[in-house]
Amino acid sequence: MADIDFPDDLIALERSAWTEIQEGQLTVPTALAVQQGITTFAETSKLDRIAVGMGLKKRVRHPKPAA
């Protein structure tokens, strides 16, 4: 999968969700906002929604080490 250029606001949403998940307190509004953001971004970018979601999670949860 090629690297996707995610918008900063979508990355911020996923970071918020990941923080809530790690704290055991993921809320429905946060999860819904992330999913809506993924769907909107995928549609406007003409990318597969599943690939966008997986790529976003990978980017936030497993970032590449700084070079």
KOLLOMAR-323774 format. One line per 10 residues: number of its first residue (from 1); for each residue y, z, x of C-alpha. Coordinates in nm, 4 decimals. Example, Ala and Ser with C-alpha at 12.3 -4.5 7.8 and 13.67 -1.06 7.14 Angstrom:
1	-0.4500/0.7800/1.2300  -0.1060/0.7140/1.3670
This chain:
1	0.0000/0.0000/0.0000  0.3389/-0.0976/0.1389  0.6057/0.1658/0.1776  0.8141/0.1924/-0.1370  1.1866/0.2594/-0.1106  1.2146/0.5445/-0.3611  1.5574/0.6444/-0.4934  1.6808/0.9866/-0.3820  1.6906/1.1234/-0.7367  1.3227/1.0423/-0.7917
11	1.2283/1.2082/-0.4622  1.4304/1.5147/-0.5648  1.2487/1.5316/-0.8991  0.9076/1.5168/-0.7301  1.0149/1.7817/-0.4777  1.1143/2.0098/-0.7654  0.7806/1.9523/-0.9347  0.5890/2.0118/-0.6100  0.7751/2.3387/-0.5541  0.6939/2.4506/-0.9080
21	0.3275/2.3527/-0.8614  0.3049/2.5520/-0.5387  0.4550/2.8544/-0.7149  0.2166/2.8116/-1.0092  0.5081/2.7554/-1.2472  0.5249/2.3843/-1.3228  0.7165/2.3360/-1.6461  0.6652/2.0635/-1.9033  1.0280/1.9446/-1.8745  0.9932/1.9033/-1.4974
31	0.6613/1.7191/-1.5241  0.7983/1.4975/-1.8010  1.1129/1.4150/-1.6017  0.9024/1.3077/-1.3032  0.6742/1.0903/-1.5172  0.9688/0.9289/-1.6952  1.1359/0.8652/-1.3596  0.8197/0.7073/-1.2198  0.7783/0.4860/-1.5266  1.1406/0.3720/-1.5249
41	1.1390/0.3018/-1.1512  0.8095/0.1127/-1.1733  0.9326/-0.1013/-1.4616  1.2658/-0.1893/-1.3010  1.1021/-0.2547/-0.9620  0.8143/-0.4502/-1.1189  0.5636/-0.2252/-0.9410  0.2433/-0.0682/-1.0683  0.3204/0.2733/-1.2201  0.0088/0.4332/-1.0727
51	0.0939/0.3027/-0.7243  0.4479/0.4361/-0.7611  0.3228/0.7788/-0.8685  0.0700/0.8006/-0.5872  0.3190/0.6778/-0.3298  0.5803/0.9266/-0.4451  0.3375/1.2182/-0.4260  0.2249/1.1089/-0.0790  0.5849/1.0778/0.0404  0.6823/1.4248/-0.0848
61	0.3605/1.6183/-0.0255  0.2489/1.4570/0.3006  0.5611/1.3308/0.4796  0.5251/1.1359/0.8020  0.6103/1.3447/1.1104  0.9504/1.2711/1.2608  0.9243/1.0251/1.5493
